Amino acid sequence: MEKVALIGLGVMGHRIGANLAKSGVLSVIYNRSVEKAKRFSEQFGVKCAEHPNDVLKSADIIITVLSDDDAVSSVICQFHELKGKTV
């Protein structure tokens, strides 16, 4: 089974992440607000990445749930190696 990473824990991201975690496919999350990410991590038992690039090591598929194109671009630009990944 492929492992999924989620970037963005706003209202929509939190709900999507909760469902992915309950189904057992969510392996790692990242959020700009570290405290929000830590709470989610503790609640659902998934790894909390400290940097967007860290999700690449723990997942095959990366889902972004961010507010706008600028937010997506700012995160994607921090990825060092996307070869073989689905974003």
Phi and psi restraints in degrees (range 20) as a CNS / XPLOR table:
assign (resid 1 and name C) (resid 2 and name N)
       (resid 2 and name CA) (resid 2 and name C) 1.0 -73.2 20.0 2
assign (resid 2 and name N) (resid 2 and name CA)
       (resid 2 and name C) (resid 3 and name N) 1.0 145.7 20.0 2
assign (resid 2 and name C) (resid 3 and name N)
       (resid 3 and name CA) (resid 3 and name C) 1.0 -95.0 20.0 2
assign (resid 3 and name N) (resid 3 and name CA)
       (resid 3 and name C) (resid 4 and name N) 1.0 141.5 20.0 2
assign (resid 3 and name C) (resid 4 and name N)
       (resid 4 and name CA) (resid 4 and name C) 1.0 -115.1 20.0 2
assign (resid 4 and name N) (resid 4 and name CA)
       (resid 4 and name C) (resid 5 and name N) 1.0 140.7 20.0 2
assign (resid 4 and name C) (resid 5 and name N)
       (resid 5 and name CA) (resid 5 and name C) 1.0 -113.6 20.0 2
assign (resid 5 and name N) (resid 5 and name CA)
       (resid 5 and name C) (resid 6 and name N) 1.0 147.7 20.0 2
assign (resid 5 and name C) (resid 6 and name N)
       (resid 6 and name CA) (resid 6 and name C) 1.0 -124.3 20.0 2
assign (resid 6 and name N) (resid 6 and name CA)
       (resid 6 and name C) (resid 7 and name N) 1.0 129.8 20.0 2
assign (resid 6 and name C) (resid 7 and name N)
       (resid 7 and name CA) (resid 7 and name C) 1.0 -117.0 20.0 2
assign (resid 7 and name N) (resid 7 and name CA)
       (resid 7 and name C) (resid 8 and name N) 1.0 116.4 20.0 2
assign (resid 7 and name C) (resid 8 and name N)
       (resid 8 and name CA) (resid 8 and name C) 1.0 112.2 20.0 2
assign (resid 8 and name N) (resid 8 and name CA)
       (resid 8 and name C) (resid 9 and name N) 1.0 114.3 20.0 2
assign (resid 8 and name C) (resid 9 and name N)
       (resid 9 and name CA) (resid 9 and name C) 1.0 -120.6 20.0 2
assign (resid 9 and name N) (resid 9 and name CA)
       (resid 9 and name C) (resid 10 and name N) 1.0 44.0 20.0 2
assign (resid 9 and name C) (resid 10 and name N)
       (resid 10 and name CA) (resid 10 and name C) 1.0 -73.4 20.0 2
assign (resid 10 and name N) (resid 10 and name CA)
       (resid 10 and name C) (resid 11 and name N) 1.0 -161.6 20.0 2
assign (resid 10 and name C) (resid 11 and name N)
       (resid 11 and name CA) (resid 11 and name C) 1.0 -57.7 20.0 2
assign (resid 11 and name N) (resid 11 and name CA)
       (resid 11 and name C) (resid 12 and name N) 1.0 -51.1 20.0 2
assign (resid 11 and name C) (resid 12 and name N)
       (resid 12 and name CA) (resid 12 and name C) 1.0 -69.1 20.0 2
assign (resid 12 and name N) (resid 12 and name CA)
       (resid 12 and name C) (resid 13 and name N) 1.0 -44.9 20.0 2
assign (resid 12 and name C) (resid 13 and name N)
       (resid 13 and name CA) (resid 13 and name C) 1.0 -60.5 20.0 2
assign (resid 13 and name N) (resid 13 and name CA)
       (resid 13 and name C) (resid 14 and name N) 1.0 -39.6 20.0 2
assign (resid 13 and name C) (resid 14 and name N)
       (resid 14 and name CA) (resid 14 and name C) 1.0 -62.7 20.0 2
assign (resid 14 and name N) (resid 14 and name CA)
       (resid 14 and name C) (resid 15 and name N) 1.0 -44.4 20.0 2
assign (resid 14 and name C) (resid 15 and name N)
       (resid 15 and name CA) (resid 15 and name C) 1.0 -67.8 20.0 2
assign (resid 15 and name N) (resid 15 and name CA)
       (resid 15 and name C) (resid 16 and name N) 1.0 -42.8 20.0 2
assign (resid 15 and name C) (resid 16 and name N)
       (resid 16 and name CA) (resid 16 and name C) 1.0 -62.7 20.0 2
assign (resid 16 and name N) (resid 16 and name CA)
       (resid 16 and name C) (resid 17 and name N) 1.0 -46.0 20.0 2
assign (resid 16 and name C) (resid 17 and name N)
       (resid 17 and name CA) (resid 17 and name C) 1.0 -60.5 20.0 2
assign (resid 17 and name N) (resid 17 and name CA)
       (resid 17 and name C) (resid 18 and name N) 1.0 -41.4 20.0 2
assign (resid 17 and name C) (resid 18 and name N)
       (resid 18 and name CA) (resid 18 and name C) 1.0 -60.8 20.0 2
assign (resid 18 and name N) (resid 18 and name CA)
       (resid 18 and name C) (resid 19 and name N) 1.0 -43.9 20.0 2
assign (resid 18 and name C) (resid 19 and name N)
       (resid 19 and name CA) (resid 19 and name C) 1.0 -66.7 20.0 2
assign (resid 19 and name N) (resid 19 and name CA)
       (resid 19 and name C) (resid 20 and name N) 1.0 -40.5 20.0 2
assign (resid 19 and name C) (resid 20 and name N)
       (resid 20 and name CA) (resid 20 and name C) 1.0 -65.3 20.0 2
assign (resid 20 and name N) (resid 20 and name CA)
       (resid 20 and name C) (resid 21 and name N) 1.0 -40.1 20.0 2
assign (resid 20 and name C) (resid 21 and name N)
       (resid 21 and name CA) (resid 21 and name C) 1.0 -64.7 20.0 2
assign (resid 21 and name N) (resid 21 and name CA)
       (resid 21 and name C) (resid 22 and name N) 1.0 -43.4 20.0 2
assign (resid 21 and name C) (resid 22 and name N)
       (resid 22 and name CA) (resid 22 and name C) 1.0 -64.2 20.0 2
assign (resid 22 and name N) (resid 22 and name CA)
       (resid 22 and name C) (resid 23 and name N) 1.0 -29.8 20.0 2
assign (resid 22 and name C) (resid 23 and name N)
       (resid 23 and name CA) (resid 23 and name C) 1.0 -83.6 20.0 2
assign (resid 23 and name N) (resid 23 and name CA)
       (resid 23 and name C) (resid 24 and name N) 1.0 -8.8 20.0 2
assign (resid 23 and name C) (resid 24 and name N)
       (resid 24 and name CA) (resid 24 and name C) 1.0 88.1 20.0 2
assign (resid 24 and name N) (resid 24 and name CA)
       (resid 24 and name C) (resid 25 and name N) 1.0 8.4 20.0 2
assign (resid 24 and name C) (resid 25 and name N)
       (resid 25 and name CA) (resid 25 and name C) 1.0 -100.2 20.0 2
assign (resid 25 and name N) (resid 25 and name CA)
       (resid 25 and name C) (resid 26 and name N) 1.0 -17.6 20.0 2
assign (resid 25 and name C) (resid 26 and name N)
       (resid 26 and name CA) (resid 26 and name C) 1.0 -78.0 20.0 2
assign (resid 26 and name N) (resid 26 and name CA)
       (resid 26 and name C) (resid 27 and name N) 1.0 120.6 20.0 2
assign (resid 26 and name C) (resid 27 and name N)
       (resid 27 and name CA) (resid 27 and name C) 1.0 -106.9 20.0 2
assign (resid 27 and name N) (resid 27 and name CA)
       (resid 27 and name C) (resid 28 and name N) 1.0 -28.2 20.0 2
assign (resid 27 and name C) (resid 28 and name N)
       (resid 28 and name CA) (resid 28 and name C) 1.0 -155.0 20.0 2
assign (resid 28 and name N) (resid 28 and name CA)
       (resid 28 and name C) (resid 29 and name N) 1.0 148.9 20.0 2
assign (resid 28 and name C) (resid 29 and name N)
       (resid 29 and name CA) (resid 29 and name C) 1.0 -129.3 20.0 2
assign (resid 29 and name N) (resid 29 and name CA)
       (resid 29 and name C) (resid 30 and name N) 1.0 157.0 20.0 2
assign (resid 29 and name C) (resid 30 and name N)
       (resid 30 and name CA) (resid 30 and name C) 1.0 -141.2 20.0 2
assign (resid 30 and name N) (resid 30 and name CA)
       (resid 30 and name C) (resid 31 and name N) 1.0 139.6 20.0 2
assign (resid 30 and name C) (resid 31 and name N)
       (resid 31 and name CA) (resid 31 and name C) 1.0 -146.8 20.0 2
assign (resid 31 and name N) (resid 31 and name CA)
       (resid 31 and name C) (resid 32 and name N) 1.0 145.2 20.0 2
assign (resid 31 and name C) (resid 32 and name N)
       (resid 32 and name CA) (resid 32 and name C) 1.0 -58.7 20.0 2
assign (resid 32 and name N) (resid 32 and name CA)
       (resid 32 and name C) (resid 33 and name N) 1.0 -38.2 20.0 2
assign (resid 32 and name C) (resid 33 and name N)
       (resid 33 and name CA) (resid 33 and name C) 1.0 -82.5 20.0 2
assign (resid 33 and name N) (resid 33 and name CA)
       (resid 33 and name C) (resid 34 and name N) 1.0 105.6 20.0 2
assign (resid 33 and name C) (resid 34 and name N)
       (resid 34 and name CA) (resid 34 and name C) 1.0 -61.7 20.0 2
assign (resid 34 and name N) (resid 34 and name CA)
       (resid 34 and name C) (resid 35 and name N) 1.0 -39.9 20.0 2
assign (resid 34 and name C) (resid 35 and name N)
       (resid 35 and name CA) (resid 35 and name C) 1.0 -62.4 20.0 2
assign (resid 35 and name N) (resid 35 and name CA)
       (resid 35 and name C) (resid 36 and name N) 1.0 -41.9 20.0 2
assign (resid 35 and name C) (resid 36 and name N)
       (resid 36 and name CA) (resid 36 and name C) 1.0 -63.2 20.0 2
assign (resid 36 and name N) (resid 36 and name CA)
       (resid 36 and name C) (resid 37 and name N) 1.0 -41.4 20.0 2
assign (resid 36 and name C) (resid 37 and name N)
       (resid 37 and name CA) (resid 37 and name C) 1.0 -65.1 20.0 2
assign (resid 37 and name N) (resid 37 and name CA)
       (resid 37 and name C) (resid 38 and name N) 1.0 -41.3 20.0 2
assign (resid 37 and name C) (resid 38 and name N)
       (resid 38 and name CA) (resid 38 and name C) 1.0 -64.8 20.0 2
assign (resid 38 and name N) (resid 38 and name CA)
       (resid 38 and name C) (resid 39 and name N) 1.0 -41.4 20.0 2
assign (resid 38 and name C) (resid 39 and name N)
       (resid 39 and name CA) (resid 39 and name C) 1.0 -61.8 20.0 2
assign (resid 39 and name N) (resid 39 and name CA)
       (resid 39 and name C) (resid 40 and name N) 1.0 -44.7 20.0 2
assign (resid 39 and name C) (resid 40 and name N)
       (resid 40 and name CA) (resid 40 and name C) 1.0 -62.3 20.0 2
assign (resid 40 and name N) (resid 40 and name CA)
       (resid 40 and name C) (resid 41 and name N) 1.0 -45.2 20.0 2
assign (resid 40 and name C) (resid 41 and name N)
       (resid 41 and name CA) (resid 41 and name C) 1.0 -57.6 20.0 2
assign (resid 41 and name N) (resid 41 and name CA)
       (resid 41 and name C) (resid 42 and name N) 1.0 -45.6 20.0 2
assign (resid 41 and name C) (resid 42 and name N)
       (resid 42 and name CA) (resid 42 and name C) 1.0 -67.3 20.0 2
assign (resid 42 and name N) (resid 42 and name CA)
       (resid 42 and name C) (resid 43 and name N) 1.0 -39.5 20.0 2
assign (resid 42 and name C) (resid 43 and name N)
       (resid 43 and name CA) (resid 43 and name C) 1.0 -67.7 20.0 2
assign (resid 43 and name N) (resid 43 and name CA)
       (resid 43 and name C) (resid 44 and name N) 1.0 -39.3 20.0 2
assign (resid 43 and name C) (resid 44 and name N)
       (resid 44 and name CA) (resid 44 and name C) 1.0 -110.9 20.0 2
assign (resid 44 and name N) (resid 44 and name CA)
       (resid 44 and name C) (resid 45 and name N) 1.0 -1.9 20.0 2
assign (resid 44 and name C) (resid 45 and name N)
       (resid 45 and name CA) (resid 45 and name C) 1.0 69.1 20.0 2
assign (resid 45 and name N) (resid 45 and name CA)
       (resid 45 and name C) (resid 46 and name N) 1.0 36.6 20.0 2
assign (resid 45 and name C) (resid 46 and name N)
       (resid 46 and name CA) (resid 46 and name C) 1.0 -114.9 20.0 2
assign (resid 46 and name N) (resid 46 and name CA)
       (resid 46 and name C) (resid 47 and name N) 1.0 158.7 20.0 2
assign (resid 46 and name C) (resid 47 and name N)
       (resid 47 and name CA) (resid 47 and name C) 1.0 -69.1 20.0 2
assign (resid 47 and name N) (resid 47 and name CA)
       (resid 47 and name C) (resid 48 and name N) 1.0 143.8 20.0 2
assign (resid 47 and name C) (resid 48 and name N)
       (resid 48 and name CA) (resid 48 and name C) 1.0 -110.5 20.0 2
assign (resid 48 and name N) (resid 48 and name CA)
       (resid 48 and name C) (resid 49 and name N) 1.0 113.4 20.0 2
assign (resid 48 and name C) (resid 49 and name N)
       (resid 49 and name CA) (resid 49 and name C) 1.0 -79.1 20.0 2
assign (resid 49 and name N) (resid 49 and name CA)
       (resid 49 and name C) (resid 50 and name N) 1.0 142.8 20.0 2
assign (resid 49 and name C) (resid 50 and name N)
       (resid 50 and name CA) (resid 50 and name C) 1.0 -88.3 20.0 2
assign (resid 50 and name N) (resid 50 and name CA)
       (resid 50 and name C) (resid 51 and name N) 1.0 -18.4 20.0 2
assign (resid 50 and name C) (resid 51 and name N)
       (resid 51 and name CA) (resid 51 and name C) 1.0 -142.6 20.0 2
assign (resid 51 and name N) (resid 51 and name CA)
       (resid 51 and name C) (resid 52 and name N) 1.0 144.2 20.0 2
assign (resid 51 and name C) (resid 52 and name N)
       (resid 52 and name CA) (resid 52 and name C) 1.0 -53.0 20.0 2
assign (resid 52 and name N) (resid 52 and name CA)
       (resid 52 and name C) (resid 53 and name N) 1.0 -35.5 20.0 2
assign (resid 52 and name C) (resid 53 and name N)
       (resid 53 and name CA) (resid 53 and name C) 1.0 -64.3 20.0 2
assign (resid 53 and name N) (resid 53 and name CA)
       (resid 53 and name C) (resid 54 and name N) 1.0 -25.3 20.0 2
assign (resid 53 and name C) (resid 54 and name N)
       (resid 54 and name CA) (resid 54 and name C) 1.0 -65.1 20.0 2
assign (resid 54 and name N) (resid 54 and name CA)
       (resid 54 and name C) (resid 55 and name N) 1.0 -24.4 20.0 2
assign (resid 54 and name C) (resid 55 and name N)
       (resid 55 and name CA) (resid 55 and name C) 1.0 -68.7 20.0 2
assign (resid 55 and name N) (resid 55 and name CA)
       (resid 55 and name C) (resid 56 and name N) 1.0 -25.3 20.0 2
assign (resid 55 and name C) (resid 56 and name N)
       (resid 56 and name CA) (resid 56 and name C) 1.0 -63.1 20.0 2
assign (resid 56 and name N) (resid 56 and name CA)
       (resid 56 and name C) (resid 57 and name N) 1.0 -29.7 20.0 2
assign (resid 56 and name C) (resid 57 and name N)
       (resid 57 and name CA) (resid 57 and name C) 1.0 -77.1 20.0 2
assign (resid 57 and name N) (resid 57 and name CA)
       (resid 57 and name C) (resid 58 and name N) 1.0 -20.2 20.0 2
assign (resid 57 and name C) (resid 58 and name N)
       (resid 58 and name CA) (resid 58 and name C) 1.0 -115.7 20.0 2
assign (resid 58 and name N) (resid 58 and name CA)
       (resid 58 and name C) (resid 59 and name N) 1.0 2.9 20.0 2
assign (resid 58 and name C) (resid 59 and name N)
       (resid 59 and name CA) (resid 59 and name C) 1.0 -147.6 20.0 2
assign (resid 59 and name N) (resid 59 and name CA)
       (resid 59 and name C) (resid 60 and name N) 1.0 154.2 20.0 2
assign (resid 59 and name C) (resid 60 and name N)
       (resid 60 and name CA) (resid 60 and name C) 1.0 -94.1 20.0 2
assign (resid 60 and name N) (resid 60 and name CA)
       (resid 60 and name C) (resid 61 and name N) 1.0 -32.6 20.0 2
assign (resid 60 and name C) (resid 61 and name N)
       (resid 61 and name CA) (resid 61 and name C) 1.0 -122.5 20.0 2
assign (resid 61 and name N) (resid 61 and name CA)
       (resid 61 and name C) (resid 62 and name N) 1.0 134.0 20.0 2
assign (resid 61 and name C) (resid 62 and name N)
       (resid 62 and name CA) (resid 62 and name C) 1.0 -118.3 20.0 2
assign (resid 62 and name N) (resid 62 and name CA)
       (resid 62 and name C) (resid 63 and name N) 1.0 122.2 20.0 2
assign (resid 62 and name C) (resid 63 and name N)
       (resid 63 and name CA) (resid 63 and name C) 1.0 -106.2 20.0 2
assign (resid 63 and name N) (resid 63 and name CA)
       (resid 63 and name C) (resid 64 and name N) 1.0 127.6 20.0 2
assign (resid 63 and name C) (resid 64 and name N)
       (resid 64 and name CA) (resid 64 and name C) 1.0 -107.5 20.0 2
assign (resid 64 and name N) (resid 64 and name CA)
       (resid 64 and name C) (resid 65 and name N) 1.0 131.8 20.0 2
assign (resid 64 and name C) (resid 65 and name N)
       (resid 65 and name CA) (resid 65 and name C) 1.0 -126.7 20.0 2
assign (resid 65 and name N) (resid 65 and name CA)
       (resid 65 and name C) (resid 66 and name N) 1.0 82.5 20.0 2
assign (resid 65 and name C) (resid 66 and name N)
       (resid 66 and name CA) (resid 66 and name C) 1.0 -120.9 20.0 2
assign (resid 66 and name N) (resid 66 and name CA)
       (resid 66 and name C) (resid 67 and name N) 1.0 163.5 20.0 2
assign (resid 66 and name C) (resid 67 and name N)
       (resid 67 and name CA) (resid 67 and name C) 1.0 -69.9 20.0 2
assign (resid 67 and name N) (resid 67 and name CA)
       (resid 67 and name C) (resid 68 and name N) 1.0 -32.7 20.0 2
assign (resid 67 and name C) (resid 68 and name N)
       (resid 68 and name CA) (resid 68 and name C) 1.0 -161.5 20.0 2
assign (resid 68 and name N) (resid 68 and name CA)
       (resid 68 and name C) (resid 69 and name N) 1.0 177.9 20.0 2
assign (resid 68 and name C) (resid 69 and name N)
       (resid 69 and name CA) (resid 69 and name C) 1.0 -59.9 20.0 2
assign (resid 69 and name N) (resid 69 and name CA)
       (resid 69 and name C) (resid 70 and name N) 1.0 -37.4 20.0 2
assign (resid 69 and name C) (resid 70 and name N)
       (resid 70 and name CA) (resid 70 and name C) 1.0 -63.7 20.0 2
assign (resid 70 and name N) (resid 70 and name CA)
       (resid 70 and name C) (resid 71 and name N) 1.0 -40.1 20.0 2
assign (resid 70 and name C) (resid 71 and name N)
       (resid 71 and name CA) (resid 71 and name C) 1.0 -65.0 20.0 2
assign (resid 71 and name N) (resid 71 and name CA)
       (resid 71 and name C) (resid 72 and name N) 1.0 -42.1 20.0 2
assign (resid 71 and name C) (resid 72 and name N)
       (resid 72 and name CA) (resid 72 and name C) 1.0 -62.7 20.0 2
assign (resid 72 and name N) (resid 72 and name CA)
       (resid 72 and name C) (resid 73 and name N) 1.0 -47.5 20.0 2
assign (resid 72 and name C) (resid 73 and name N)
       (resid 73 and name CA) (resid 73 and name C) 1.0 -60.4 20.0 2
assign (resid 73 and name N) (resid 73 and name CA)
       (resid 73 and name C) (resid 74 and name N) 1.0 -40.3 20.0 2
assign (resid 73 and name C) (resid 74 and name N)
       (resid 74 and name CA) (resid 74 and name C) 1.0 -65.6 20.0 2
assign (resid 74 and name N) (resid 74 and name CA)
       (resid 74 and name C) (resid 75 and name N) 1.0 -32.1 20.0 2
assign (resid 74 and name C) (resid 75 and name N)
       (resid 75 and name CA) (resid 75 and name C) 1.0 -78.6 20.0 2
assign (resid 75 and name N) (resid 75 and name CA)
       (resid 75 and name C) (resid 76 and name N) 1.0 -47.5 20.0 2
assign (resid 75 and name C) (resid 76 and name N)
       (resid 76 and name CA) (resid 76 and name C) 1.0 -60.2 20.0 2
assign (resid 76 and name N) (resid 76 and name CA)
       (resid 76 and name C) (resid 77 and name N) 1.0 -36.7 20.0 2
assign (resid 76 and name C) (resid 77 and name N)
       (resid 77 and name CA) (resid 77 and name C) 1.0 -64.1 20.0 2
assign (resid 77 and name N) (resid 77 and name CA)
       (resid 77 and name C) (resid 78 and name N) 1.0 -18.8 20.0 2
assign (resid 77 and name C) (resid 78 and name N)
       (resid 78 and name CA) (resid 78 and name C) 1.0 -86.2 20.0 2
assign (resid 78 and name N) (resid 78 and name CA)
       (resid 78 and name C) (resid 79 and name N) 1.0 -10.0 20.0 2
assign (resid 78 and name C) (resid 79 and name N)
       (resid 79 and name CA) (resid 79 and name C) 1.0 -74.0 20.0 2
assign (resid 79 and name N) (resid 79 and name CA)
       (resid 79 and name C) (resid 80 and name N) 1.0 133.7 20.0 2
assign (resid 79 and name C) (resid 80 and name N)
       (resid 80 and name CA) (resid 80 and name C) 1.0 -93.2 20.0 2
assign (resid 80 and name N) (resid 80 and name CA)
       (resid 80 and name C) (resid 81 and name N) 1.0 -31.6 20.0 2
assign (resid 80 and name C) (resid 81 and name N)
       (resid 81 and name CA) (resid 81 and name C) 1.0 -145.2 20.0 2
assign (resid 81 and name N) (resid 81 and name CA)
       (resid 81 and name C) (resid 82 and name N) 1.0 105.9 20.0 2
assign (resid 81 and name C) (resid 82 and name N)
       (resid 82 and name CA) (resid 82 and name C) 1.0 -102.8 20.0 2
assign (resid 82 and name N) (resid 82 and name CA)
       (resid 82 and name C) (resid 83 and name N) 1.0 -5.1 20.0 2
assign (resid 82 and name C) (resid 83 and name N)
       (resid 83 and name CA) (resid 83 and name C) 1.0 -55.9 20.0 2
assign (resid 83 and name N) (resid 83 and name CA)
       (resid 83 and name C) (resid 84 and name N) 1.0 126.5 20.0 2
assign (resid 83 and name C) (resid 84 and name N)
       (resid 84 and name CA) (resid 84 and name C) 1.0 85.1 20.0 2
assign (resid 84 and name N) (resid 84 and name CA)
       (resid 84 and name C) (resid 85 and name N) 1.0 4.9 20.0 2
assign (resid 84 and name C) (resid 85 and name N)
       (resid 85 and name CA) (resid 85 and name C) 1.0 -108.6 20.0 2
assign (resid 85 and name N) (resid 85 and name CA)
       (resid 85 and name C) (resid 86 and name N) 1.0 155.6 20.0 2
assign (resid 85 and name C) (resid 86 and name N)
       (resid 86 and name CA) (resid 86 and name C) 1.0 -113.1 20.0 2
assign (resid 86 and name N) (resid 86 and name CA)
       (resid 86 and name C) (resid 87 and name N) 1.0 123.5 20.0 2
